[in-house]
Structures are given as structure tokens and as C-alpha cells.
């Protein structure tokens, strides 16, 4: 439940008709926050009954010790202090509220939404009540929406700023873009919130304003628009003061930003792809261009791998929040910071560290890489499988960053966008005729290496392309023996990065848990093993497989996972994981 000024919970009355009891819990910043009226009533009832403890049925559940005056999160085991205050009724209902808020003063704008979890509904309601009750807003508010943004300048004006969209632009001075997205996740309080600040200048006049919007990730939230007229200095002052208030960091020193406990973190954005002051890019509206000079099959392939909306849908499925961190705008440093957070989570999981350590590591990850979980509490990352999912997200974001910049650069000039994108890839794509010998051998290899354990789907070859990446032929270790053709599968969102930069080893910041045999480039001799990594579905049933000539040399053969297998024994050139199924040697051919 979001706590706002207009819906501040009224405390439950105690036995003294002239006084009321207020129950509060201590926040990260030392301020005391009030419980909901339901929780207050439950705590009062427990005290009157002489109980020493009580369980609050809100969010994940909280065990409250009425002797030690603490609350403990039932899931995370995180403990906080609580207290009760007795105040006069007029102070609550009509007074100045100074006793009620104690150290927490009421601000003109109630920005810090503590998002206390809503109380669980009691069971046993009548059927008619259930039918008449409106469904929770989570179902509608957290709907996954892909938006196309029309932009002037280096950053788009927030689409929720109705008064200024199309009438103003985000102010910038050189590389200083007055556009800030802040994020903060605290799993122990079910906090997953953002704070947006933009300094805007009107299109046709030197009139300035500061736009602020805040709330739970995935929600529109609350907002404020401060008009500063022609006073740029005042607008900058409003912007900078709000930045330091929310982060405890100076705007001028944000390059050395340090996260402060209980405050927001800065989501670093990349503005380099929008250097022209007057650029206007709308990826959904086709512009009149010269006809493409490419083969129709190559055009279809490029349309498949350069589909920005499909990329957004891909990461939305992974719960990444594209509203707060638009695709292609997260910096490489921000993604590396995400990897570093996952590495910290991996260490906690491996040594079975305390819940508090794991909680802090997960908070750090979700703060650096914004996620939209609707009204649900962001989940703790506890298992290897969950770690792998987040590693896959960061890999996708890295490749999408490459793709978005390439697609945006192709929007300028009269050259057909697909032709420009093709040139940007730096590799030659040549379709093979379906009646050619190579095509037929590859098709047979695909079908004959579809493992019986992967019987829930079938694969059909649509097209085959020969790929010649610039400079790759010279770098190939042709002198190494044991060369073979092996499969590699990946999500569609990753293919611009693969074709333009090749297959890459995971960065040093990444945890090793997500890689069965350590960090390296993975191939398979069974097509369906690689096919699983395409993550196709009945709705999106087209995927891409790479068939690569791989120089294996002498293999270090392993039967079980080994995260340190990338440290090869002397005389070995690659690692081979022996599975239960392998290609039939009778079908081997040499091309």
C-alpha cells in the first residue's frame, strides 16, 4: 500500500477516549513510519490480551515481539525496532500532528512512498462480494507496454509530463544532460521505487521548468512541475537541490557517485547516440528511403534481428523495466555494476551467508538494474537457476545496446535503413540456395542431431546464410587440429551483437555460476541443445542457430559441471562436456 499525504492511516483509539495509540516502525534513515490502521488495531488487541508477541498478516508477514519491541520479516528475517506513542485525540484528528510524526516532519509533497505491503484479504467472503469487488490494480497497472518515444535533443521529455510533451525539450549544456532517473529497492519493506527529475526548456522561448515524478516501479506515481519562467539559475537550483536531497550526492560530482544507505541510486544513461541537438527519431514511422539493394532474404533476416519492439518484449518477459531504463540507454558501466551485484549474490549463495547479506546484495542488483514486479515484492535471488536468468538478462541488455545504436544510426540520410544496418554489421551474409549441397548437408545435420530428449518441438530449416565476419578468417586458429562444425543458439535480441562483434566470453565482473564449465564460448554437437537457447515459443517460433567451424584441439573431457574448467590443464585447448546423447558417427561427413 502506498502511503501518501491524503491517505495517512489514522491510529486506532485506545481505552482512553481522550487519547489514541500510534504504532510506528523505524526506517532506514532513522525516521519513524506509522503502521496501517489494521496493523495498529491488531497490535492494540495483542497488548490488551497481554500477549508477548503477535504475527502481522501484511506482505510477507511480520513477527512482532512486544517485549523487545521489534518486528522481524518472516521471509528475510530482517529485524527492525518498533514503538508506540500515546497522543491526544485532537493532535491526531485536528491538531498539528507534531506528536504523531515525531522525528518525521510532514513535507509539502509526500515523495517518499514507503509502499508498505497491503494487508492480506480475509478468507471466507461471500461469492457475491468477491464478484462485485474490483480486481487488484496490479493486473491493469503493471501491464507490459512497449512505447515509441519521439525525441528532440539528447533525452526524451517524460511522456507523463502532458503539459510539456511536444512543447519543450530536456535542457543540456555540452555533455551535461539535465535528465536523471533514480532507483531504490529495499526488499525488506517491499520498496521498489523510482524518482525522475528533468530540467525542461520550452521549444519557442527561454522559459524553464523542472519536472519530477516518483512512485513504485511500473506505476505512473505522483508528479510535480515547478515553473521557473526565464530564470535558468533558479531551475538549475531546484534540479540540483532535489538531486542531492534524494541521493546525498552533488550533481556536479555525479561521475564519482556513491550510493548512500537509505537514499536513491543513480541509473547511469548513455546519451552518446543522440548528439545532434535537433534529432527527432520515431522508430515506428517509416520514412521515404531509397529502395534496398540487399537480397530479399538478407532483408528479412535484418528485420528479424533489428526489431526493437521484439527486443523490448524479450526483456519485459525478464521483468526488466524499459520505462525507467530505455533500451540502449543503460551504460556499459551500469551493466557491469549489475554483473558485480550478481557476483556478490553468488558469493552469498555459495557460502550460505546471512539473509541480511543476501538481502542487501539483491537490493543492490535491483537498484542498479530496474525491474518491474508490479505490486509484488521483488524476489530474493537464491538459486543457481535464478542467477542464470539474471545473467541472461544482462547479456541481452549488452547486445541490445549495440542493436539500438545501430538501428538509430540508420534513421538518418536517404539510404535504406536495412542497407545501412547491413554495413554497420561488418560481415557478409550470403543466402545459400535450398538445392545446394551445403544447404542439404546442414539440413540433415540439424535433423539428425535433434535429441530424443527434446521431443516437445521440431525444427525446420527456412534459410541458410554463409557468414564472413570482417577479419575473422585471419584470426581463426587454422593450425589447431580437431576442427568440427558445432551449433550455437541465442535469443534474437543477441544477434546484432554476435554478428557485429562475434561470440564473446563473459566479462570478469560476471559470476561463474551461470556457466557450467566456466567462462568461455559454448557450442554443442546436438542441434536441439543449442535450439533450446533460442527461447522460441508458439507465438514467436522463428529462431537463429549458428553453425561454426570450431578448432577444438585436444579436449579436456568432463562428465560433470565444473565452474573452474576454463583453467585448462597443460596441453588441453578446450573443454568437452560428455552428455548422454551424441551424434551418430555413421552420419559424419567432411565439407
N, C-alpha and C positions, 0 to 999 in steps of 0.2 A: 504494500500500500504506500503510495507516495504521500509524503507529508508536506502540505502547503499551508500557507498562512490562513487561507479561508476554511481549511478543514482540520485545524488543530484539535486533537482529541480532548474532550472535556474529562477531567478526572472524576472518578467515582466518589460519591459522598460517603463519609464515614458516619459513625453513630452520632457524632456531634452535629446537630443541624446547622450550627454556625461555622463549621469548619469542614474542609474536604482534604482527602489524602491524594497526593500526586506521587506516582511511581515513575522513576527515571533510571536509565542505564547510561554508563559513561562511554562516550565515543572516543575515536582515535585521537582527536585533538584536545581531549580533556573536558569537552563540553558535555553537559548532561542533557540527554534526549528523553522526551516523555514516551511512555508506553501507550498503546491504544486503549480506549475506554474499556474494551472487552478484557484486555490483559489486566488492567487496573482492577476491574471488578473481581477477576479470578484471584489476584494476589490478596485483595482485601478479604475475600471469603476464606482463603487459607489462613490468614492471620487470625481472623475471628474464631476459626475452628481450632486454633492452637497447633497447627501443623508446622513442622520444621522445614519442609520442602514442598514444592509443587511443580508440576510439569505444565508449561505454557504450550498450547497447541497452535502455534503460529509458525509459518515457514517450516524449517526442518525440525522444529521442536526445541525447547529450551528447558533445562533442568535448573530451577531456581532454589538456591539454598537461602532460606530466610533467617538462618542463624549467622552465617558468614557474609550474608548479603552479596551473593554473586550469582551470575547466570552462566550456564555452560551450554554451548551449542551441541545438540545431541549427535550431529554428524561430524563436525570438525573438532569437537572437544575444546573449542576456544572459550576462554573464561573472561568475564567482564564484571566490574563492580556494578552494583545497583544501589538505590537508596529510595526512601520515601520521605515526603515532605508534607507537613500539615499546614494548610494555608486557609485564610479566611475566605468565606464564600464570595464576598464582594470582590476580593482580589482576583478570583478566577472568572467570575461572571461579568463584572463591571469595572474592576479596578485596573491598575496599570500593568498588572501581570509581572511585576518585578520579582516577586517571590516564586512565582511559577517557573520562570525561565532560569532563575538562579544565575549561573555564570554565562548562560547563552542569551545574548540580547536579541530582541526581535528586530530583523532588518527590514528596510522598506520593501525589498524584494526577497522573497523566501527562495533562495537559489539552491542551497544545499539540500537537495531532496534525499532524505535518508532511506527512502524506499524500504521501509520495514515490511517484512513479508505479511501478506494478508492472512487473517485468521482462517483456519480451515472451516469449511461449512459443516454444520452438524448433520449427521445422518438421520434418516427416518422422516424426511419431509414427504408430504402427500404428493401424489403423482401430478395433480393439477398445479400445485405450487411449482414443481420442477419445470413443467411445461411453460408456465407463464413467466418464469424467471428468465431474464435476459442472459444469454451466454456470456462468459467472461470476455472482456475486451481483448484478451491476448490473441484470440482466434482471428480477430479482424485487424488489430493494430499492428501485429507482427507479420502481416502478410508480406511475402518476399516480392519486392517490386524492383524492376530494372528501369532506371530513369536515364534519359539522354539529356545532357546539360549543354545549353548554349552559353558560350563564354566570351567575354570581352576582357582582355588583359590576361594576367598570369594565373588568376584563380576565379572560379565562378562565384557569383553572389548566391548565397544560400537561397534555395528555392522556396523556403518558407517565409522569406522576407518579401511579402507580397507588395509592400509599398515601394520597393526599390528594384525588384527584378525587371530587367529591361530598361531601367531608368538610371542606373548607377553601376559603377564597377568597383572592384576591390582596389584600394589605393596601394601604390608601391613606389619605392624610391630605390632604383637600381635593383639589387638583389634582395632588398628588404620588402617582403610582401606582407602587408598587414592583414594576415589571414591565419587564424590559429584554431586548431582542433585539439582539445584537451580530453583526456580519458582517465577514468579511475574505476578500478574493480576491487571490491572487498567482499569476498565470498561469505565471510562470517556474518555480514549484515545484509546479504543479498543485494549489495550495491553493484551496479554495472552502469555507470553514468558518463555523460559527456558534457563538455562546455565549449561552445563555439563563439569566437569573437572575430568580428570583421570591421575594419575601418573602410567606409564607403565614400566615394566621391560621385556626385551627380554627373551624368553624361554631358549636360549642356551648361553647367555652371560650376564654379568652385564653391560648392556647398557640401559640407561633410556631415556624416553621421556615423555612429557606432552601433552595430547590430550584435546582440547577444542572444543565444538560445541555449537552453540547458534542459537536461532530463535524463530518463533512462535510455540506454542504447536501444535503438529500434523504434522509439517513440518520438513524436513531434515535440513534446515537452512544452516549456514556457519560454517566453521571449521578452526582450526589451529593446527598443530603438531609441537611442539618445541623439537628438538633433543638435548640431553644433554650428549651424549656419556657415559662415565663411571662415570660422576660427579653426584652422587646421591644428594649431598648437593645442587647443583645448581637446579636439578629437583624439589627438595622439595621447594626451594625458589621460583621458578616460580609458583608452585602449590599454595603455601600459599599466595603469593602476589596477585594472581588472585582472590583467595577466599576472602581476605579482601577488595580488590577493589570492588567486586560485592556485598558484604554483610555488610561491615564495622564491621565485627566480626573477632576475631582472630581464626585461625584454632585450636590452642591448647585449646581454651576455648569454643569450639562449643557445649559442653554439656550444657552450660548456654547461648545458642544462643538467641539473642533478635533481632527481626525484626526491621530494621531501615527504616523509611519512604523514599520511592523513591528507595530503594535497594531491592535486591532479598531476598527471604526467603529460608531457608534450609529445604528440604524434607528429614526427617529422615528415614533411611533404616535399616532393620533388617538383619544382616549378620550371625545370630547365626545358621542358618540351613546349613551353608557351612563352618564348622570349619576345615575340612580337606584341607590341602594346595593343594593336587593334585586331588581333586574331579573333575570328569568330568561327567556331567549329561545331557542326551538328552532324554527328556520325549517322543519324537516321535519315537524313535528307540527301539523296543523290544529287550531285552537281553535274552539269553537262561537261563531259570529258571526251577526248579523242577515243576512238574505238581501240580495244585492247589488241595488241599484236601477239598475244600468247595463244598457245594451243588451248582449245576449249576444256580439255581435261585438266590442264595446269590451272586454268582459271577456276574451275570447280574446286580443286584442291586448296587453292589460296583462300577462296571464300569460306571453305570449311575451317581452316586453321586460324583465320583472321577475324572470326566472328566475335566481336567484343561482347555482345549481349549473351552469347553462349558461354563466354568466359565468366561473366558476372553470375550467370545461373550456376555455373560449376562451383564457384567459391561461396555462393549463397547456400548451397547444399551443405557446405562445410561450416556454416554458421558465421562466416566472415561478414563483417558489416561494411558494405560498399558505400553506405551513405556517409559514414564518418571518415572512411579512408578510401576514396575513389580509386578504381583500378589504375595502376600505373603511377599513382601519386605517392605511394609509400616509398621512402628512400631505401637504398640498399643497406644503409646503416640501421634503419628501423627493422628491416627483415633480419639482419644479423643479430640485432638485440633480441628479436623473437627466438632465434636459434639459441642464444645464450641462456634465455629463460628456460627453454626446453631442456638444455643441458643440466641446469640446476634442478629441474624437476626429476630428471633421470637419476641424478645423484641421490636425491631424497628417496626415490622408489627403490634403488639398488641397496642402499644401506638401511632401508626401513627407518628413515628419520622420523622425527616427531610430526604429528599432524600440523602443528603450528608452522614448522619449516616448509612442509608441502603446501600449506595454505598460502603462505607468503610468496612462494615460487609461482604458484598458479595465478595469484593476484597480479604478479609482475608480468606474466605472459599475456593474460587477457587485457591488461592495461596497455601493453605495447602493441598488441595485435588485436584491434577491437573486434568483438564478437557480438552477435545479436541472438540472445536466447529468449526474447520476449520477456514475460514476467517471471520466468523460471530462474532459479539460482544457477549461475554458471557452474558446471560440474567440475569437481576435482579431477585432475588427470592422474590416475593411479596405476594404470596398466601399460604394458608394452604396446598393446594394440592401440590404445588411446594416444600414446606418444607418436606412433607411426602415422596416425591420422593427422596430427598437427604438423609433423614433418612434411607430409604430403601437401598440406595447405601452404606452407612456406615455400616449398619447391614450385608449386603452381603460381604463387604470387611473384616469385622471381622471374619466371618465364613470361607471365602475363605482362609484367613491367616492360619487357623487351617488345612484346607484341603490340601493346598500346602505343608506345612511342613510334613504332614503325607505321602503324595504321594512321596515327595522327599526322605524321610527316607526309603521308601520301595524299592528304587532302588539299595540298597546295599545288598550284600550277594546273595546266590543262592536260598533262599526261594522265592516262587512265590509272586510277589508284592501284589496280592489281598489277600493272606493269611496274609501277614504282615500288610496290611491296616486293615484287619478284627480284628486282635489282637489289633491294636492301638485304635480301636473304643471303646474297653472296654465294649461291650454289646453283648448279644447273640441274633442272628437273626435266627428264625426257620420258614421255609415256612409251610403254612397250606395247606392241601390237598383240592382241589376245591370241593370235595364231602363231606367235613366235615360239621358238624352242625354250628360251629363257622363261617366258611367261608360264608355259605349261609345266616346266620343271618346278618353278616356285609354287604354282597352284597345287601340284602333287605333294610337295614338301609340307605345305600348310595343312592339307587334309590328312596326310599320313602321320603327322605328329600332333594331332588333336587327341589329347589323353582321354581314356575312357572315364577317368575320374572327373572330367569336366563335361559331363554329358547333358548338362542343363541348357546348353546352347550349341548352335552350329555356326560355322563361319563360311562365307562365300567371298571369293576374290572379285572385286569390282574393277579395279585398275591396278597396274603395277608401274612404278616410275623408277628409272635409274637416277641416282643422286650422286652428284660430283661436287663436293664442297671445296671451295677455293683453298688451295694449299694443303688439303688433307691427304692427297695422294703422295705428296713429298714427305709427309710426316709419318706415314704408315710404316710399321716395323716389318718390312717385307723380308728382312733377313731372318726373322724369327720363324721357326718351324711350327708344325701343327696348326695350319691355318684352316679355318672352317667357317661356314655360314651359320650364324646364330640369330635368334629373334630378340627383339626388344620392343616392349609395348609401353605406351604412356598416354595420359589424358590428352585430349585435343588441345587443351589450353597450353600445353607444354611444347607444341611442335614448332612454333616460330622460333623459340629459344633453341631447340635442338637443331633445326636446320641452319640457323644463322650462326650459332656458337658451338655446335657439336654436343656430344654427350659429355657431361661434366661430373666430376667427383663432388660429393657433398662438401660444403665448406668446413673449416676447422671448428667453427662455433657449433655445428650441428651435433646432437648426441649420436652415439653409435648404436643405440638400442634399435633404431628403425632399420638397421642394415644387417641381415642375417650373417654375412661373412665380412663384416667391417665395411668401411667406406671404399667405394670403388664404382666401376661401371658394370652393371649386371646384364647378362644375356641368358637365354635359355635355348635348349635344343628341341623343346616341345612348344609348338606354336600356341597352344591354348594356355600354357603357363604365362607367356607374355601377353596373350589376349586378355587375361584377367586384369592386367594393369591398365587397360584402355578404359575401364569403367564405363562401358556402354550399357544401355538399357533398352527396354522395348520401345520407349519413346524416342530415344536418341541412339539408334542402333548402328551408326557408322563410326568406325574407329580406324586407327592407323597403326600398322606394325612396321618396324624397321627390320630388314634382313641385312645384316652387316657381315663383311668379311673380317674375321677376328683372328689375330695371331696369338694363339694361346701359349705356345712354347711348352715347357714342362709344367704340368698341373699338380698342385698340392690338393689331393683328393680328400674330402671330408664327408662324414656321414651325418654330423650334427652341426647345428648353428655354432658359430664361434665369432664373437664380435671383434676379436683381435686378429682375424685371419688375414687382414690386409698387411700385417707384418710377416711377409713371406719367408719361409726357410731358405737357406742358401741354395742356389741352383734352381729355384722354382720361379716361374714367371706369372702364374695365375692360380686362382683357387677354383676348384670344381666341387660343387655340392652334389653328391650322388643321391638321386631320388629313386623312387620305386618304379618309375616308368621312364623308358628311354626309347629313342628311335630304333627301328628295326635295321640292323646293319645291311640287310639284303637290299634295302632301298637306297643305299648310298650311291651318289653319282658325283662326278667331277666336272665342273664347268670350266 
